[in-house]
Amino acid sequence: MSDRYLRIKEKINRKELIILDGGVGTELQKRGIEMDESWCGSASLNTEILKQVHLDYIEAGAEIITANTYASSRLMLGSAGLGENFEEINEKAINSAKSARREVENEDILIAGSLSHRLPIADGAAQSDPNNNISDEKLKENCEEMAEFLRNQGCDLIVLEMMYHPKRMRAVFDAAKKTKKPIWAGFSVRRSKKGEVVSFTEEADIPFTEILEIIKDYKLEVAGIMHSAVDVISDAVEILKGFYDGPIMAYPDSGGWVSPNWDFDKIIKPDALQSAAKGWSEQGVQIIGGCCGLSPEHIKAISKLKFLN
């Protein structure tokens, strides 16, 4: 573990509130970057805009910034014809975060390398095709390559983002474990028509409890709920507590998605998010930020909770 990670860990042990950043890919779209078949994977080529996104989150109060690597695995980049540019694009993603940290002269800022089981999503769709022809071995290789790259580039921790697919999750967890970096796992959920908390996948209503069974097989530094609606976070956290007794994080999304673009209509207001975040903090959530659709203004509102508590 890096010294800066140990310092954040000390804050967590003291039960302090830790502020994450907000959406990176959606913020790039909001600032005019065109999304493609890799969604925001190739957007890291726009290094100055990406660095500014990170700087804006740091200024808003984020203590952890997330490298734009969620959608830049070789499989994802390959869907946009950029598979051979894997190293170039991901170096730019991580270096943009490092450059932002250097510019603010705050070595305590952590860089989280994002690792996912994201597969290409057709234009106009909401999720990847469950009948894709990606083999288990190919997915394993894809995850391991990305995880190793994040480790070698000096990310302080590996954040597993949008963990919800029961057949894909283990490849991500196994790849992260091999890095020997701290692992933070973010699970994504939704409500079923019956109001139950279930996996984010649309293929079936899989109880969230079934998804969480994976936790027992891995050592997690942090676990939480992410890329999920604001109004489901609290219930999902309570379910998570039945499987995990370590530090908990929460970073919801807001808006809508039709590949390859985010819909920014009906985004939650910063003060409303702050109110919800206050409730999560009182519930025991220690690490709070935002995901898709949420911007530096939202993170600034959340960061004020550090001074209200």
DAGI-V855608 format. One record per residue. N is the residue number from 1. RES is the residue in one small letter. PHI is phi in degrees with one decimal (* if undefined). Layout:
# DAGI-V855608
((N	RES	PHI) (N	RES	PHI))
This chain:
# DAGI-V855608
((1	m	*) (2	s	-70.2) (3	d	-60.2) (4	r	-66.5) (5	y	-67.2) (6	l	-62.7) (7	r	-68.5) (8	i	-65.6) (9	k	-61.9) (10	e	-62.9) (11	k	-63.4) (12	i	-62.6) (13	n	-63.5) (14	r	-86.6) (15	k	66.4) (16	e	-77.9) (17	l	-83.0) (18	i	-111.1) (19	i	-104.5) (20	l	-88.8) (21	d	-81.3) (22	g	-110.7) (23	g	-62.4) (24	v	-101.2) (25	g	-59.0) (26	t	-69.9) (27	e	-69.7) (28	l	-64.4) (29	q	-60.4) (30	k	-60.2) (31	r	-93.7) (32	g	101.8) (33	i	-80.0) (34	e	-76.3) (35	m	-82.1) (36	d	-130.5) (37	e	-62.4) (38	s	-89.8) (39	w	60.2) (40	c	-102.7) (41	g	-57.1) (42	s	-77.2) (43	a	-63.8) (44	s	-66.3) (45	l	-65.8) (46	n	-90.1) (47	t	-64.1) (48	e	-67.6) (49	i	-67.8) (50	l	-63.4) (51	k	-60.1) (52	q	-66.1) (53	v	-58.2) (54	h	-62.0) (55	l	-61.8) (56	d	-65.7) (57	y	-69.1) (58	i	-62.8) (59	e	-61.9) (60	a	-74.7) (61	g	121.1) (62	a	-66.6) (63	e	-99.0) (64	i	-134.0) (65	i	-113.5) (66	t	-104.9) (67	a	-62.6) (68	n	-79.6) (69	t	-118.5) (70	y	-57.0) (71	a	-117.3) (72	s	-120.2) (73	s	-67.5) (74	r	-63.2) (75	l	-63.4) (76	m	-66.3) (77	l	-64.9) (78	g	-60.9) (79	s	-65.5) (80	a	-103.0) (81	g	74.8) (82	l	-123.4) (83	g	-57.4) (84	e	-74.1) (85	n	-98.4) (86	f	-52.1) (87	e	-67.0) (88	e	-59.2) (89	i	-66.8) (90	n	-74.5) (91	e	-63.4) (92	k	-64.7) (93	a	-61.4) (94	i	-73.7) (95	n	-66.2) (96	s	-64.2) (97	a	-67.6) (98	k	-62.8) (99	s	-63.1) (100	a	-63.8) (101	r	-61.8) (102	r	-63.7) (103	e	-64.7) (104	v	-86.5) (105	e	53.5) (106	n	-130.2) (107	e	-71.9) (108	d	-81.8) (109	i	-67.4) (110	l	-89.3) (111	i	-111.3) (112	a	-97.3) (113	g	-87.4) (114	s	-85.9) (115	l	-128.0) (116	s	-141.5) (117	h	-104.7) (118	r	-60.5) (119	l	-119.3) (120	p	-54.2) (121	i	-120.3) (122	a	-65.8) (123	d	-55.6) (124	g	89.5) (125	a	-97.1) (126	a	-101.6) (127	q	-139.0) (128	s	-68.5) (129	d	-66.8) (130	p	-64.5) (131	n	-99.9) (132	n	-62.3) (133	n	-101.1) (134	i	-80.1) (135	s	-74.3) (136	d	-60.9) (137	e	-66.6) (138	k	-65.5) (139	l	-63.4) (140	k	-59.7) (141	e	-61.8) (142	n	-60.9) (143	c	-68.4) (144	e	-66.2) (145	e	-61.9) (146	m	-66.1) (147	a	-60.7) (148	e	-63.2) (149	f	-63.9) (150	l	-60.8) (151	r	-63.9) (152	n	-65.6) (153	q	-86.6) (154	g	87.2) (155	c	-62.8) (156	d	-76.9) (157	l	-155.1) (158	i	-110.5) (159	v	-104.9) (160	l	-87.0) (161	e	-107.9) (162	m	57.5) (163	m	-80.8) (164	y	-151.5) (165	h	-94.2) (166	p	-60.1) (167	k	-90.3) (168	r	-113.7) (169	m	-58.8) (170	r	-61.9) (171	a	-61.4) (172	v	-71.9) (173	f	-60.0) (174	d	-64.3) (175	a	-64.2) (176	a	-64.7) (177	k	-58.8) (178	k	-65.7) (179	t	-73.9) (180	k	61.5) (181	k	-91.8) (182	p	-58.5) (183	i	-112.4) (184	w	-113.4) (185	a	-108.2) (186	g	-110.6) (187	f	-96.0) (188	s	-115.7) (189	v	-135.7) (190	r	-148.9) (191	r	-99.9) (192	s	-76.2) (193	k	-62.0) (194	k	-87.8) (195	g	88.6) (196	e	-81.3) (197	v	-84.8) (198	v	-131.1) (199	s	-55.5) (200	f	-63.6) (201	t	-58.9) (202	e	-91.9) (203	e	-67.8) (204	a	-164.2) (205	d	-86.5) (206	i	-92.1) (207	p	-53.1) (208	f	-57.5) (209	t	-59.3) (210	e	-67.3) (211	i	-64.7) (212	l	-74.0) (213	e	-57.5) (214	i	-64.7) (215	i	-58.4) (216	k	-63.9) (217	d	-95.3) (218	y	-140.5) (219	k	-94.2) (220	l	-108.5) (221	e	-76.7) (222	v	-147.5) (223	a	-138.1) (224	g	-174.4) (225	i	-115.1) (226	m	-143.5) (227	h	41.6) (228	s	-142.0) (229	a	-61.8) (230	v	-54.1) (231	d	-78.8) (232	v	-107.8) (233	i	-58.6) (234	s	-58.6) (235	d	-64.3) (236	a	-66.8) (237	v	-61.6) (238	e	-61.8) (239	i	-67.5) (240	l	-58.5) (241	k	-60.1) (242	g	-75.2) (243	f	-119.4) (244	y	-147.8) (245	d	-113.9) (246	g	-94.4) (247	p	-61.9) (248	i	-117.4) (249	m	-119.7) (250	a	-147.2) (251	y	-148.3) (252	p	-78.5) (253	d	-104.7) (254	s	-161.4) (255	g	117.0) (256	g	-150.8) (257	w	-140.8) (258	v	-135.5) (259	s	-48.7) (260	p	-100.5) (261	n	-120.5) (262	w	-89.3) (263	d	-98.7) (264	f	-91.0) (265	d	-69.9) (266	k	60.6) (267	i	-72.1) (268	i	-58.9) (269	k	-73.8) (270	p	-54.5) (271	d	-69.3) (272	a	-69.9) (273	l	-65.5) (274	q	-58.8) (275	s	-62.8) (276	a	-64.0) (277	a	-63.3) (278	k	-61.5) (279	g	-64.4) (280	w	-66.0) (281	s	-62.1) (282	e	-66.3) (283	q	-81.4) (284	g	110.5) (285	v	-73.3) (286	q	-106.9) (287	i	-122.6) (288	i	-132.2) (289	g	-159.3) (290	g	-140.1) (291	c	-122.0) (292	c	-52.3) (293	g	89.8) (294	l	-98.1) (295	s	-118.2) (296	p	-53.9) (297	e	-61.2) (298	h	-70.2) (299	i	-67.8) (300	k	-61.8) (301	a	-65.7) (302	i	-64.6) (303	s	-63.0) (304	k	-64.9) (305	l	-62.7) (306	k	-62.2) (307	f	-101.0) (308	l	-90.1) (309	n	-75.8))
